[in-house]
Amino acid sequence: MKYFVGEKKCRFNLLVWCKTNCVPATNNSFLPNIEHCLVFKSNGAPKYNDGYELKSKWYISGTNKADKDEYDHPTIKPLELVKRHILHSTQEGDTVLDCFMGSGTTGVACIETNRNFIGVEIDPHYFKIAEDRLKGISQKDRRMEQYEKDNGILNIFDYIDNLEDLKDSLEKPNVNIRKEEQQDVSNTK
Ligand SMILES: C[S@@+](CC[C@H](N)C(=O)[O-])C[C@H]1O[C@@H](n2cnc3c(N)ncnc32)[C@H](O)[C@@H]1O
């Protein structure tokens, strides 16, 4: 606040995400069912895009349980929420920076809305998850891959690779057999 409003003279808005399925609070307190988002806008910054829904200060949805399982990040945000911010305040071809990328939700939102994306993540585990996610690989895929590796199970792609290897190895013994036959002949002489 001191920096953006005090020094940079930005205007700001407070947006709210209401969660419909928050973890029930214990300890005699209110439900933790809202998250706040501060939006700063400097003088001369491009105008926000129009649209009643885009401009609403409220966003209501559940926490992202499905993606939490899929991408293993405890505070993963709903893709639609992030997309809405991007659609509101940027144009196609713009570049969006997320300095706390987590599992890469902002990156996916950028791909889906034709924006460029720069992501920064301090935790190598989450960085890898985000990298996979942007390539279309979920952590369920990774777990399955690990399971197959641990249990010696071939997936269809390994199977095809193995068929190629098998083809090669079927050709190689013939070569060896011919060599042995030649050796045998020379031994009898
Ligand atoms: C709230 S999570 C972001 C979740 C993300 N929006 C998503 O949907 O997956 C914040 C992330 O910031 C990362 N982080 C914390 N401090 C950081 C730093 N100094 N530089 C880069 N990343 C950092 C954390 O490891 C965490 O994954």
The ligand as a MOL file (V3000), in Angstrom:
LIG
                    3D

  0  0  0     0  0            999 V3000
M  V30 BEGIN CTAB
M  V30 COUNTS 27 29 0 0 0
M  V30 BEGIN ATOM
M  V30 1 C -0.4330 -19.1890 -3.4490 0
M  V30 2 S 0.7540 -20.1530 -4.2650 0 CHG=1
M  V30 3 C 0.3620 -19.8400 -5.9660 0
M  V30 4 C -0.6810 -20.7740 -6.4570 0
M  V30 5 C -0.9470 -20.5980 -7.9410 0
M  V30 6 N -1.6530 -19.3760 -8.2010 0
M  V30 7 C -1.7280 -21.7990 -8.4530 0
M  V30 8 O -2.9010 -21.6510 -8.8730 0
M  V30 9 O -1.1770 -22.9150 -8.4290 0 CHG=-1
M  V30 10 C 2.2080 -19.2280 -4.0560 0
M  V30 11 C 3.4870 -19.8690 -4.6020 0
M  V30 12 O 4.5370 -18.9340 -4.4900 0
M  V30 13 C 5.7360 -19.6210 -4.2410 0
M  V30 14 N 6.6950 -18.6510 -3.6580 0
M  V30 15 C 6.7770 -18.2180 -2.3850 0
M  V30 16 N 7.7820 -17.3320 -2.2430 0
M  V30 17 C 8.3480 -17.1780 -3.4680 0
M  V30 18 C 9.4250 -16.3820 -3.9730 0
M  V30 19 N 10.1080 -15.5620 -3.1840 0
M  V30 20 N 9.7130 -16.4500 -5.2860 0
M  V30 21 C 9.0260 -17.2910 -6.1010 0
M  V30 22 N 8.0000 -18.0820 -5.6770 0
M  V30 23 C 7.6590 -18.0270 -4.3800 0
M  V30 24 C 5.3200 -20.7400 -3.3220 0
M  V30 25 O 6.2460 -21.8420 -3.3780 0
M  V30 26 C 3.9290 -21.1000 -3.8730 0
M  V30 27 O 3.9990 -22.2120 -4.7590 0
M  V30 END ATOM
M  V30 BEGIN BOND
M  V30 1 1 1 2
M  V30 2 1 2 3
M  V30 3 1 2 10
M  V30 4 1 3 4
M  V30 5 1 4 5
M  V30 6 1 5 6
M  V30 7 1 5 7
M  V30 8 2 7 8
M  V30 9 1 7 9
M  V30 10 1 10 11
M  V30 11 1 11 12
M  V30 12 1 11 26
M  V30 13 1 12 13
M  V30 14 1 13 14
M  V30 15 1 13 24
M  V30 16 1 14 15
M  V30 17 1 14 23
M  V30 18 2 15 16
M  V30 19 1 16 17
M  V30 20 1 17 18
M  V30 21 2 17 23
M  V30 22 1 18 19
M  V30 23 2 18 20
M  V30 24 1 20 21
M  V30 25 2 21 22
M  V30 26 1 22 23
M  V30 27 1 24 25
M  V30 28 1 24 26
M  V30 29 1 26 27
M  V30 END BOND
M  V30 END CTAB
M  END
